[in-house]
Amino acid sequence: MILAIDQGTSGTTCRVVDEELAVRGRGYVAVSSRYPQPGWVEQDPEELWASALGAAEAALTDARLGAGDLAAIGITNQRETTILWERASGRPVHDAIVWQDRRTAERCRELPADLIRARTGLVPDPYFSATKLEWLLARTEERDGFAFGTVDSWLVWKLTGGRVHATDVTNASRTMLFDISRLMWDDELLALFGVDPTLLPEVVPSSGVVGEGELLGATVPVAGLVGDQQAALFGQGCFEPRDAKATYGTGSFVLVNVGADPGPAPAGLLKTVAAVAAGHDVQYAVEGSVLTSGAVVRWLRDGIGLVEEIDEVERLAVEAGSTGGVTFVPALAGLGSPYWDPDARGLVTGLTSGTTRGHLARATLEGIAHQVADVLEAHPDGVAFLRADGGASRNAFLMQFQADVLERRVEVVAETESTAIGAAALAGLAVGVWPSAEAVAALVHRGPAYEPSMPHDEVARRRADWRLATERTLSRDLRGQTPGPVRSSQ
């Protein structure tokens, strides 16, 4: 049995996974976020750790197992979220700065976009860890004896009692400090952001034993570390070039496997490292990051009280039959791929006195699908189909509309939490539960598939309406420009 710890933005999910890649036990603990100022998002690192322990205990109880029955632990995590702590005490210096946080937008405009793009595959954006870490260090008088990490590093540190300070190549590739061609921390970028190399974790493969963890009274190997989106790519069995997946969570994240090519990504998209097993060649993925997806559905409930329960959104959308001319661009945290405009703000157009809750609910779901379509349209090689996972992949209306606007088949996996499956698979490979990635792929269970049914002319009209609304959403300086990777630095 493998325990997968999936530490996400809204909570920690744990899954006990057996040799058939089937889930035997489930646990979940919600985590809170704080918003000290508009655009700022923080979390308590100790709460993240406590949620992992609580979810692990719940999953093991659900599986009727003890921690001593586990062969290994795999960890997957919200990427880019930045934590700085004292090595001696393990005490966090500050709350974690979450990937959604936009406090460093102004700093990102000053950065050398070409250098960052060439070394890291990324664009200068507050989304990534480097400017978050720089912000923390600028407010810390004494820097000696500190450790930096993303959430995976923090959990490994806690599990091993501070004996192991490590991250994997996928998480390292999201920091804006890591050379994805040489697979090492980049000295020039460290100097740019004022980061002492002693702060940094050791970079390890995504699959491989990094240390012995102490979990609920048992010693269990920690054998898998991987960023959540690369975990989902692996858990979906996307091992061949042009295999693509979209995860519909707080944001929507689209990854396309591009094999061993570390060359530049298409304009507006990112190049990132895919999950790497020890002893195997590195693979890369092109990624598009939609910053607000499931978060906008929660905003309908928690922000404006449009619905009382999340499930109402799909029902209202179906009952409405159309958007009534409403278009909603949900840029609640700026726009990610392919625009990279941290100053963009959400926009609803087409409101009339006849607009209903159903119209707005439907426009919200359609807006999520349009953003994913924007990402895949920016990929010049295209994809034959899209595999989908994450909570919103259970929404049949959303998945059908996604297939329609992509004009491609959308396949949903039976276990929608592919991030946990990917983390479990990588850990299991490291300890010999499965002999190969191909053996893992054969065990991935498929769910419903959605075929495109909307006439092409109708798709073209809706996409044109969406592009017009998106143009109005962009910040003033970026309107009328072609989306591309250098824009956030202008």
PEVENJO-V804104 format. One record per residue. N is the residue number from 1. RES is the residue in one letter. SS is DSSP state (H for helix, E for strand, L for the rest). PSI is psi as a letter, one per 20 degrees, with the letter a starting at -180 (NA if undefined). D_FIRST is the distance of its C-alpha to the first C-alpha in Angstrom with 1 decimal. Layout:
N;RES;SS;PSI;D_FIRST + N;RES;SS;PSI;D_FIRST
This chain:
1;M;L;q;0.0 + 2;I;E;p;3.8 + 3;L;E;p;6.8 + 4;A;E;p;9.8 + 5;I;E;o;13.1 + 6;D;E;n;15.9 + 7;Q;E;o;19.1 + 8;G;L;a;22.0 + 9;T;L;g;25.7 + 10;S;L;i;25.8 + 11;G;E;r;22.6 + 12;T;E;p;19.0 + 13;T;E;p;16.3 + 14;C;E;q;12.7 + 15;R;E;p;10.0 + 16;V;E;p;6.5 + 17;V;E;p;5.7 + 18;D;L;a;4.8 + 19;E;L;i;6.7 + 20;E;L;j;9.8 + 21;L;L;k;9.4 + 22;A;L;q;10.0 + 23;V;E;p;9.7 + 24;R;E;h;8.8 + 25;G;E;q;10.3 + 26;R;E;q;12.9 + 27;G;E;q;15.1 + 28;Y;E;p;18.2 + 29;V;E;p;21.0 + 30;A;E;q;24.2 + 31;V;L;q;26.0 + 32;S;L;q;29.7 + 33;S;L;q;31.9 + 34;R;E;q;35.5 + 35;Y;L;m;38.4 + 36;P;L;h;41.0 + 37;Q;L;r;43.2 + 38;P;L;p;43.3 + 39;G;L;i;40.8 + 40;W;L;p;39.0 + 41;V;L;p;35.4 + 42;E;E;q;33.7 + 43;Q;E;q;30.6 + 44;D;L;o;30.0 + 45;P;H;h;27.5 + 46;E;H;h;26.8 + 47;E;H;h;26.1 + 48;L;H;g;23.6 + 49;W;H;g;21.8 + 50;A;H;h;22.2 + 51;S;H;h;20.8 + 52;A;H;g;17.6 + 53;L;H;g;17.2 + 54;G;H;g;18.3 + 55;A;H;h;16.1 + 56;A;H;g;12.9 + 57;E;H;g;14.3 + 58;A;H;g;15.1 + 59;A;H;g;11.8 + 60;L;H;h;10.2 + 61;T;H;g;13.4 + 62;D;H;h;13.3 + 63;A;H;i;10.0 + 64;R;L;l;11.7 + 65;L;L;r;9.3 + 66;G;L;r;10.4 + 67;A;H;h;9.7 + 68;G;H;i;10.0 + 69;D;H;i;6.8 + 70;L;L;p;5.0 + 71;A;L;h;5.6 + 72;A;E;r;7.4 + 73;I;E;p;9.2 + 74;G;E;p;11.1 + 75;I;E;p;14.4 + 76;T;E;q;16.8 + 77;N;E;q;20.1 + 78;Q;L;p;23.6 + 79;R;L;r;25.5 + 80;E;L;h;29.0 + 81;T;L;p;28.8 + 82;T;E;p;30.5 + 83;I;E;p;30.1 + 84;L;E;p;32.5 + 85;W;E;r;32.0 + 86;E;E;p;33.6 + 87;R;L;g;32.0 + 88;A;L;g;33.5 + 89;S;L;i;32.6 + 90;G;L;j;29.8 + 91;R;L;p;32.0 + 92;P;E;p;32.1 + 93;V;L;h;35.6 + 94;H;L;r;35.6 + 95;D;L;q;33.5 + 96;A;E;p;31.2 + 97;I;E;o;33.2 + 98;V;L;q;31.2 + 99;W;L;h;31.3 + 100;Q;L;i;33.6 + 101;D;L;p;36.2 + 102;R;L;j;39.6 + 103;R;L;h;41.5 + 104;T;L;k;42.0 + 105;A;H;g;43.4 + 106;E;H;g;46.8 + 107;R;H;h;45.6 + 108;C;H;h;43.8 + 109;R;H;h;47.1 + 110;E;L;i;48.5 + 111;L;L;q;45.9 + 112;P;L;n;46.5 + 113;A;H;g;44.7 + 114;D;H;g;45.4 + 115;L;H;g;44.0 + 116;I;H;g;40.8 + 117;R;H;g;40.4 + 118;A;H;g;41.0 + 119;R;H;g;38.7 + 120;T;H;i;35.7 + 121;G;L;j;35.9 + 122;L;L;a;36.3 + 123;V;L;q;39.2 + 124;P;L;o;40.7 + 125;D;L;q;39.2 + 126;P;L;i;38.2 + 127;Y;L;h;34.8 + 128;F;L;r;33.7 + 129;S;H;h;33.1 + 130;A;H;g;36.2 + 131;T;H;h;38.9 + 132;K;H;g;36.7 + 133;L;H;g;36.3 + 134;E;H;g;40.0 + 135;W;H;g;40.9 + 136;L;H;g;39.0 + 137;L;H;h;40.6 + 138;A;H;i;44.0 + 139;R;L;j;43.7 + 140;T;L;o;42.5 + 141;E;L;g;45.3 + 142;E;L;o;43.4 + 143;R;L;i;40.8 + 144;D;L;q;40.2 + 145;G;L;j;36.9 + 146;F;E;q;35.0 + 147;A;E;p;31.7 + 148;F;E;q;31.0 + 149;G;E;q;27.7 + 150;T;L;a;26.1 + 151;V;H;h;23.4 + 152;D;H;g;20.7 + 153;S;H;g;22.9 + 154;W;H;g;23.5 + 155;L;H;h;19.9 + 156;V;H;g;19.3 + 157;W;H;g;22.6 + 158;K;H;g;21.7 + 159;L;H;h;18.2 + 160;T;L;j;19.9 + 161;G;L;k;23.1 + 162;G;L;j;25.2 + 163;R;L;h;24.5 + 164;V;L;p;23.2 + 165;H;L;n;25.1 + 166;A;E;q;23.6 + 167;T;E;r;23.2 + 168;D;E;r;22.2 + 169;V;H;h;24.9 + 170;T;H;g;24.2 + 171;N;H;h;24.8 + 172;A;H;h;27.7 + 173;S;L;i;29.3 + 174;R;L;j;29.7 + 175;T;L;i;31.7 + 176;M;L;k;35.1 + 177;L;L;j;35.2 + 178;F;E;p;33.3 + 179;D;E;o;35.0 + 180;I;L;i;32.8 + 181;S;L;g;34.8 + 182;R;L;i;34.8 + 183;L;L;l;31.3 + 184;M;E;q;32.7 + 185;W;E;q;34.1 + 186;D;L;o;37.7 + 187;D;H;h;40.5 + 188;E;H;h;42.9 + 189;L;H;h;40.6 + 190;L;H;g;39.7 + 191;A;H;h;43.5 + 192;L;H;h;44.1 + 193;F;L;j;41.8 + 194;G;L;k;42.7 + 195;V;L;o;39.3 + 196;D;L;p;39.3 + 197;P;H;h;36.7 + 198;T;H;i;35.7 + 199;L;H;i;34.1 + 200;L;L;q;31.6 + 201;P;L;q;28.0 + 202;E;E;p;27.1 + 203;V;E;p;26.0 + 204;V;E;r;23.0 + 205;P;L;r;21.2 + 206;S;L;h;18.6 + 207;S;E;o;16.0 + 208;G;E;q;16.3 + 209;V;E;p;15.6 + 210;V;E;i;18.1 + 211;G;E;r;17.7 + 212;E;E;p;16.1 + 213;G;E;q;15.4 + 214;E;E;o;16.3 + 215;L;E;o;14.4 + 216;L;L;l;15.5 + 217;G;L;j;16.7 + 218;A;E;q;13.9 + 219;T;E;p;14.0 + 220;V;E;p;11.1 + 221;P;E;p;12.0 + 222;V;E;o;13.0 + 223;A;E;j;12.7 + 224;G;E;p;13.7 + 225;L;E;p;16.8 + 226;V;E;p;18.6 + 227;G;E;q;21.2 + 228;D;H;g;20.5 + 229;Q;H;h;22.8 + 230;Q;H;h;21.8 + 231;A;H;g;18.1 + 232;A;H;h;19.4 + 233;L;H;g;21.5 + 234;F;H;g;18.6 + 235;G;H;h;16.4 + 236;Q;L;i;19.5 + 237;G;L;k;19.9 + 238;C;L;m;23.2 + 239;F;L;i;23.6 + 240;E;L;q;27.3 + 241;P;L;p;30.4 + 242;R;L;i;31.6 + 243;D;L;p;28.2 + 244;A;E;q;28.3 + 245;K;E;q;26.2 + 246;A;E;p;27.2 + 247;T;E;p;25.1 + 248;Y;E;n;27.0 + 249;G;L;c;26.2 + 250;T;L;g;28.6 + 251;G;L;r;30.1 + 252;S;E;p;29.7 + 253;F;E;p;28.6 + 254;V;E;p;29.4 + 255;L;E;p;28.2 + 256;V;E;p;29.7 + 257;N;E;p;28.4 + 258;V;E;j;31.4 + 259;G;E;b;30.1 + 260;A;L;j;31.4 + 261;D;L;o;34.5 + 262;P;L;j;34.8 + 263;G;L;r;38.1 + 264;P;L;q;39.2 + 265;A;L;q;37.7 + 266;P;L;q;40.1 + 267;A;L;p;42.3 + 268;G;L;i;40.6 + 269;L;L;r;37.0 + 270;L;E;q;34.8 + 271;K;E;p;33.3 + 272;T;E;r;29.9 + 273;V;E;p;27.4 + 274;A;L;r;24.4 + 275;A;L;p;21.0 + 276;V;L;p;21.5 + 277;A;E;q;19.3 + 278;A;L;p;20.6 + 279;G;L;i;23.4 + 280;H;L;q;23.9 + 281;D;L;q;26.9 + 282;V;L;q;27.0 + 283;Q;L;q;27.2 + 284;Y;E;r;28.9 + 285;A;E;q;29.1 + 286;V;E;p;32.0 + 287;E;E;q;31.2 + 288;G;E;p;33.2 + 289;S;E;o;32.5 + 290;V;E;o;33.8 + 291;L;L;h;33.9 + 292;T;L;o;34.4 + 293;S;L;e;32.7 + 294;G;H;h;30.8 + 295;A;H;h;32.6 + 296;V;H;h;35.9 + 297;V;H;g;34.7 + 298;R;H;h;33.8 + 299;W;H;h;37.3 + 300;L;H;h;38.9 + 301;R;H;g;37.5 + 302;D;H;h;37.7 + 303;G;H;g;40.4 + 304;I;L;j;43.1 + 305;G;L;k;42.0 + 306;L;L;h;42.3 + 307;V;L;r;39.6 + 308;E;L;h;38.0 + 309;E;L;q;34.6 + 310;I;L;h;32.9 + 311;D;L;h;32.8 + 312;E;H;h;36.6 + 313;V;H;g;36.9 + 314;E;H;g;35.9 + 315;R;H;g;38.1 + 316;L;H;h;41.0 + 317;A;H;g;40.7 + 318;V;H;g;40.8 + 319;E;H;h;43.7 + 320;A;H;h;45.7 + 321;G;L;h;45.9 + 322;S;L;r;46.7 + 323;T;L;i;46.7 + 324;G;L;k;50.4 + 325;G;L;j;51.0 + 326;V;L;p;48.7 + 327;T;E;p;46.5 + 328;F;E;o;44.1 + 329;V;E;o;42.9 + 330;P;L;m;40.2 + 331;A;L;l;40.8 + 332;L;L;i;40.0 + 333;A;L;k;38.7 + 334;G;L;a;40.9 + 335;L;E;p;40.1 + 336;G;L;c;37.6 + 337;S;L;q;37.6 + 338;P;L;j;40.0 + 339;Y;L;g;42.5 + 340;W;L;m;41.2 + 341;D;E;n;43.6 + 342;P;L;i;42.5 + 343;D;L;i;45.7 + 344;A;L;q;45.3 + 345;R;L;q;45.2 + 346;G;L;q;44.1 + 347;L;E;p;46.9 + 348;V;E;p;47.7 + 349;T;E;r;50.6 + 350;G;L;j;52.5 + 351;L;L;p;52.8 + 352;T;L;r;55.7 + 353;S;L;i;56.9 + 354;G;L;j;55.0 + 355;T;L;p;51.6 + 356;T;L;r;49.1 + 357;R;H;h;45.7 + 358;G;H;g;44.4 + 359;H;H;g;46.0 + 360;L;H;h;44.4 + 361;A;H;g;40.9 + 362;R;H;g;41.3 + 363;A;H;h;42.6 + 364;T;H;g;39.6 + 365;L;H;g;37.1 + 366;E;H;h;39.3 + 367;G;H;h;39.5 + 368;I;H;g;35.8 + 369;A;H;h;36.0 + 370;H;H;h;39.1 + 371;Q;H;g;37.5 + 372;V;H;g;34.7 + 373;A;H;h;37.6 + 374;D;H;g;39.5 + 375;V;H;g;36.6 + 376;L;H;h;36.3 + 377;E;H;h;40.1 + 378;A;L;i;40.3 + 379;H;L;o;38.2 + 380;P;L;h;41.0 + 381;D;L;i;38.9 + 382;G;L;r;37.6 + 383;V;L;q;34.5 + 384;A;L;h;34.4 + 385;F;E;r;31.9 + 386;L;E;p;29.7 + 387;R;E;p;26.0 + 388;A;E;q;25.4 + 389;D;E;a;22.7 + 390;G;L;r;22.8 + 391;G;H;g;24.2 + 392;A;H;i;27.6 + 393;S;H;i;26.5 + 394;R;H;i;26.5 + 395;N;L;o;30.3 + 396;A;H;h;32.0 + 397;F;H;g;35.3 + 398;L;H;g;34.0 + 399;M;H;h;32.1 + 400;Q;H;g;35.2 + 401;F;H;h;37.5 + 402;Q;H;g;35.2 + 403;A;H;h;35.6 + 404;D;H;g;39.4 + 405;V;H;h;40.2 + 406;L;H;h;38.1 + 407;E;L;l;39.6 + 408;R;L;q;36.3 + 409;R;E;q;33.5 + 410;V;E;p;30.6 + 411;E;E;p;27.3 + 412;V;E;p;24.8 + 413;V;E;q;21.1 + 414;A;L;g;19.7 + 415;E;L;o;17.0 + 416;T;L;i;19.5 + 417;E;L;m;17.3 + 418;S;H;h;16.9 + 419;T;H;g;16.8 + 420;A;H;g;13.3 + 421;I;H;g;12.2 + 422;G;H;g;14.1 + 423;A;H;g;12.7 + 424;A;H;g;9.1 + 425;A;H;g;10.7 + 426;L;H;g;12.8 + 427;A;H;g;10.4 + 428;G;H;h;8.5 + 429;L;H;h;12.1 + 430;A;H;h;13.0 + 431;V;L;j;10.9 + 432;G;L;j;11.5 + 433;V;L;h;8.6 + 434;W;L;q;11.5 + 435;P;L;h;15.1 + 436;S;L;r;16.9 + 437;A;H;h;17.3 + 438;E;H;h;19.1 + 439;A;H;h;16.2 + 440;V;H;g;14.4 + 441;A;H;h;17.7 + 442;A;L;i;18.0 + 443;L;L;i;15.0 + 444;V;L;p;16.4 + 445;H;L;p;17.9 + 446;R;E;q;21.5 + 447;G;E;b;23.4 + 448;P;E;q;27.2 + 449;A;E;q;29.5 + 450;Y;E;p;32.7 + 451;E;L;q;35.8 + 452;P;L;p;38.7 + 453;S;L;i;41.7 + 454;M;L;p;44.0 + 455;P;L;q;47.2 + 456;H;H;g;47.4 + 457;D;H;h;50.5 + 458;E;H;g;48.8 + 459;V;H;g;45.8 + 460;A;H;g;48.3 + 461;R;H;g;50.2 + 462;R;H;h;47.1 + 463;R;H;h;45.9 + 464;A;H;g;49.4 + 465;D;H;g;49.5 + 466;W;H;g;46.2 + 467;R;H;h;47.5 + 468;L;H;g;50.7 + 469;A;H;h;48.9 + 470;T;H;h;46.5 + 471;E;H;h;49.7 + 472;R;H;h;51.1 + 473;T;H;h;47.9 + 474;L;L;q;48.1 + 475;S;L;q;49.8 + 476;R;H;g;53.5 + 477;D;H;i;53.3 + 478;L;H;i;50.8 + 479;R;L;p;52.4 + 480;G;L;j;53.6 + 481;Q;L;q;51.6 + 482;T;L;p;49.1 + 483;P;L;q;45.5 + 484;G;L;r;44.4 + 485;P;L;i;42.5 + 486;V;L;i;45.4 + 487;R;H;h;46.4 + 488;S;H;i;44.6 + 489;S;H;j;46.5 + 490;Q;L;NA;49.9
